[in-house]
Amino acid sequence: MTKEIRQITDSGVLAAMSHPLRRRLMDVLKVYGPSTVSQLADRTDQAVANVSHHLKVLGACELIEEAPELARDRRERWWRLVSAGVRWTTADFDGDPAAAAVASAAQSLNLDRHASLVRQWFATSEAERARWENSPFATGKWMHLTPAELARLEAELIEVFSRWADRDLPDDGERREPVFAFAYGVPAQP
């Protein structure tokens, strides 16, 4: 997988990747790396045929690709992400009302996905939450910023997230589990 972030400017690609299961499949590939259709079906609790269909859609958009070098035989098919991540801005779609609607819906679905992951955490058992002690967090701050300052804040947060996500994991015997962290910075009124 390349380390580049793909800038999405095609509303068809944005619509394809915004489907909830396709987004989840991309997340599973991001967290666990290249996987077979069966592994993805197990991790998403979906039928193999359903997962296979959605992988074909993601592949047609060049969001994922086959990894034939991982297959043990001709029947086994492995898939991997093409890019380390994707990014889009609604401004890239302003010239076309239909594309702008797709971009707006994608932003909303993205926020829903992020919030649902946090809600799932709060729905876990008390024992599971206690195991993580006080490490899960939420933070929010009101600030007075210019658009340029907000862009700098975004760049700094992305750098911090990347430093933690891309680091070499220590060989210290500690068990590390997937953790999702997200941040939004938007103009708002209290």
N, C-alpha and C positions, 0 to 999 in steps of 0.2 A: 504494500500500500504506500502510495506517495504521501508525503507530509504536507502537500499543498492543500489549501482550502479552495474549493470550487465555488466560484461566484455564479449563481443561477440567474440567468436573464431570460430564459425560455419559460413561458407560463405553462406549457405542456409538461415540462420536466417538474416544475414546481407543483403542479396539480398531482402528478403521479407520485411524487415523494411525500405529499401531504396526507395520503390515505393512512389512516391509523395503523393498520397492520404493516404496511410498507415502511412507515417510519419506525415502527417497533423492530422490524427485521434489520433495518439499517443500524439501529441502536445495538441489537444483539451482535451484529458483525463488528461493530466498533468495540464493544466490551470484550467479546470472546475471540475475536479474530476470525479467519477463514473457517467456514463451516459447511457441512453438507446440508441438503434439504431436510434429511431426517433429524439432524441435530437442531436445525432451526425450528422444525415442527415441534420437537420436544420442548424446546426452550420457550416457545410461544403458545403451547397447548393448542395447536392448530393441526388440521389434516395436512398430510404431505402434499396432496394435490392442490390444496388452497395455497400453501406456501410456494409451491413450484410456480403456480400462475403468477403470483405477485413478484417472485424473483425475475420472471421473464419480463415483466413490465419495468422493473428497476434496471434490468440489464439493457433493455431497448433504449432507455434514457441515459445509458452509460454512467449510472450511479454505482453499479456493481459490475463485476466481471467474473468469469469462471477462472478458477485456479487449477488448471489441469495437472500441474506438476505435483499436486497433493493427492491425486487419485491413485488408489491401489490397483484399479482395473478400469475398463472402459465404461462400466455401468455407474461407477461412483463419480458424482459431480460435486465439486467444491466451489464455493462462492466467496468473494472478498469485496470490500469496498474499493472503489477506484481512487477516492480522495480521502484525506484525513477528516474532512468535514465539508459542510456546505454552508453557504451564506447567501442571503438575498436582501434586497431593500425594496420597499414598495415604490420608491422613486424610480427604479429601473423599469417600472411597468406603467408609469403615468400616461404615456402617449396613447394607450389602448384601453378603453373602458372595460372590456372583457378581461384583459390580462390584469388590470388593476384590481378587479374583483377577485380574481384567483389569488393574487398576492395578498390582498387583505384577508381573505379566508385562510390562507396558509399561515399568516401571522397569528390569527386567532386560534387555529388548530394547534400551532406550536405552543402557545401559551397554555392552552388546555392540557396538552401533553405534559408540560413541565409541572403544572399545578397538580395533575393527577398522580404523578410520581410522589410528590410530597404528601398528598392525601393518603396514598397507599401506605406510606411510612407511619402516619398517625393511626392507621387502622391495624397495624401489627400488634402482636400480643405485648402485654406489659413486660413479660420476661425478655422478649427480643429487644424492646426499647431499653430496658435496664442493662442489657449486655453492652450496649453502646454508650452507657453512662450519659454524660452530658455533652458528647461530641457533636451530634446533629445540631444544626444551628439555623437560625433565621436572623436576618439583619436588614434594616432599612434606615435610610437617612434622608432627611430633607436637606437640599443644598441649593444654593443660588449659583447657577453656572451659565456660561455662554454656550452656544452650540459647539464651538471649538474646544472648550473645556470638557464638555460632555464626551466628545470624541476622544480626548486624551484619557479621560477616566476609563472609557471602554477599552482602549488599547492597553492600559495598565492592568485591568482586570483580566483581559484575554491572556496577557503575558503570565500573570500569576497562575491562572487555570492551566495554561500550557506547561508551565514549569512543573506543576504537580502531576499532570496527566502523562507527560512524556518522559518523566524521569526513569532512570534505571531502578528497578525495585531492589531494595536491599535483601541480601540472603541472610536474614536474621531469624528465620524460623517463625516469624509472626504471620498470622493468616490475614490476608488482605482481601476485602470483598468489594464488589462494585459499589461506588458511591456516586450519586448524581448531585452536582452543584450547578446552580444557575443564578444569573443576576440580570435584572432589567434596569435600565435607567431611562425614564421617560418624563417629559414635561408634564406636570400635573398641578392641581390645586388642592390644598387640604380641605 
